Amino acid sequence: MTDLPNDTAPGTAAADEPGDPGSSAPRPGDSTHELSTYGVGPWPGELPTDARYDPDLLARGDTRNVIDRYRYWSMDAIVADLDEHRHPFSVAIENWQHDMNIGSIVRTANAFAADTVHIIGRRRWNKRGAMVTDRYQHVMNHPTVADFAAWAKSEGLPIIAIDNVPGSVIIETYDFPERCVLLFGQEGPGLSEEAIAAADVIVEISQFGSTRSMNASAAAAVAMHNWILQHAFPRR
């Protein structure tokens, strides 16, 4: 039996291969090419003793939608590890009506290691679109905009609304605060007047075609990636 997280017994995964608990968290500039796109079979060779491994997954294989680093890890172990390096921005959605869009933003927030997804309004939604990432992503519900705004104020987090309305500034030249929460409005009507009033600033994504707006979850991905470019990567 292997006793140390970084030990590799004959026939087991080598360092930085699927399931290796000794590999470091992703860093800016690192390639994220995954070796096990379609999952992995049962653990070969001697079974590791590291507590982060799930005995059932070691025995039957791991086909979950997780990166190689987390192969064979238990769900609790993955969440605990993510909590060590989540980014200090959160995202919030107001009264979104389409479950696939809600699932998409949860999945994207997980991909960018956002701290929390805040759902304002409806509490129940079909989680299929999240591709199970909701199990690893913190999600919080707020019944009303007022409740959400009060939470943000208590946490000292500025609310950055994303919408193409009068008074907005373009995202391409806006400097996002490191600690903040990005707020996105409902598909179609966008943010309510109450939500806009609660925001510290309104940021618009520049568009150059004929459509008035883009898909809500796509806009959220654009905004999150802008935060990543500014804060996860050193500026040249």
N, C-alpha and C positions, 0 to 999 in steps of 0.2 A: 504493500500500500504506500502511496506517496503521502508525505506528511506536511510538506511546505507548499504554499500556493505557487511558487515559482519553479518547483521541481517538475521535471518531465521524465516519466518512466518510459522505457522502450515501448513503442507502439502507441503512445498517447500523443496529444496535440503538442506541437512545439510552440515555443514562445511566440506570441502575437498571432497564433492560429486560433480557429474557433474554440471558445471556451477557456482561453488562457486568462486566469484572473490576475496574472502579473503584468499584463499589458496595460499601458497607461491610457488615460482618457484622451480622446481626440484633441489635437492642438491645431491652431490656425496653420494652414499650409500643409498639414498631413493629408495624404491620400486616404480616401474612405472606401477604396475598392474592397468589395466583400467577396470572400472566397466561397461562401456557402449560401448562395442566393436561394436555393431550393431546400435548405435545411441540411441537417446532418443525421446520420444513423446513430445507433447505440455507441456509447463510448468504447473505443478499442483499448485493449490491454487492461492494466491495473486501474482500479477505480480511484479517483482522487478523494481525499478526506476533507478538503476545504469546505467549510460550512455553507458557502454560497451556492454550491452545486445542489441540484434537485435530484434525489435518488431515482425518481420515476423517469426523468428526462435522460439521465445517464443510461438507464436500462433500455428505453424504447426509442431514443433519438429525440431531436428537437427540430421541429418544422415551424416554429413561431416566427413572426415578423420582427426579429431582433437582429442587431448587428452581430458580427462574429464574436466580438468581445464578450457578449452576454450569452453565448450558446451554453446550454445546460444549466444556467443559473436559475435559481428560484425567482419568482416575481418579486418577492420582498427584497431579495438581494439586489435586483436590478434597480428598484425604486430607491433603495438606500444609496446605491452608488451614484445614480443620477442626481440625488439630492446634494451630493458633494460638489457638483460642478454645474448646477443649473444657472442660467444667466439671470441677471436681476431685472428683467423686464417681464411683464405679464401681458396677456391679451384679454379683451372683453368683447362680448357680442351682445347687441341689444335686440331682443325680440326676433331672432332668426327663426324662420318658419320651415326651412328645408333641412331635414335630418342629414342628408348627404353633405350639405355645406357645413353643418355643425361638426360632423365627423371629420371632414376635411381639415377644418381649422385646428381641431384637437391633434390630428396626425401631424400637421405642419408645425404646430407649437412644440410637439414632442421632438420632431426632427431638429429644430433649432434650440432645443433645451430651454424653452421658456419656463419661467417659474410656475405660473398657474394660468389656467383658462377660466375666465369668469363669465358665466351665463346669466344674463339679466332677463328676467321674465320666465318663459316656459322652463319647467324643471325636467320634464320627461322627454326623452328623444331616443330614436333608434340609433344605437351605437355602431351599426354595421359599417358605416362609412369611415369610422375611426380606425378600422383594421386592427382592433384590439389595443391600440396605443393608449386608449383611455385608462387602461389598467396601470400604466406607468406614468401618466401625466396627472398632476394635481388639477382638479376641477372644482370650482366653487360656484354656488348659485346665489343670486341676489334677486329677491322678488321685484324690486323696482329700481329705477335709475337713482332715486334718492338714497336707497340703501347702499347701492354700489358706490356712489359719490362719497358717502359718509365713511365707508370702508377705506377708500383710497386716501381720504384726508387723514384718517387715523394712522395709516401706514406711511404718511409723508410722500405719497407717490403722485406725481403730476399726471393728469389724464390727457393723453394725446389722441384727439379724435381724428379719424381718417375719413375724409369726405370731400367732395368737390362742391363746396358751397361758398357764397360770398365771404370774404375775410380770411380765406385759407391761404397758407403759404405752400409753395411747391416742395415736394419731398426731396427733390434732387439737391436742394441747397439748405435743407433744414438739418440742424444738428440735434439729434435725439439725445435726451438726458439718458445717462446710464441706467438709473433707476426710474422706471416709468411704467405706465399701463397703456397699451394701445387699444383704442375703443373703435369698434366697427358697427355700422348701422345695419338695419334690416335690408334684405334683398329688395330692390325696387325703391321704396321711399327713402331709404338711407336713415341717418340718425334723426331722432326726434328733437324737437326744439329744447326739451328738457335736457337731453343728453348734450347737445351743443352748448347749452348754457353752463353745464357742469364742467366742460372741458377747459383746460388751461390754454390750449392752442389747437387749431384745426389745420391738418396737413392734407394736401391734395396730391394725388399721383398724376403726373402729367400724362396726357393722352394725345394722340396725333391722328386718330382715325375718325370715322363718322359716328361711332357709338357714343352715347352720352355717359355710359358707365361700364365698368367691367364686373365680372362675377365677384361676389362678396368674398368668397374664400380665396380667390386669386389675388384680390387686392390685399387681403391680410398677409398672404405669402410674400408679396412685394414689400410691404411695410416691415415685416419681420426681418427679411433679408437685408433691408437697408440698415436696420439696427445692428445686425450682425456685421455688416461691412464696416460700420463706424466703431464698434466696440470690441468685437471678437478678433479683428485683424488690425494690426498696427498700421496707421496711415503712413504712406510713403512721402 
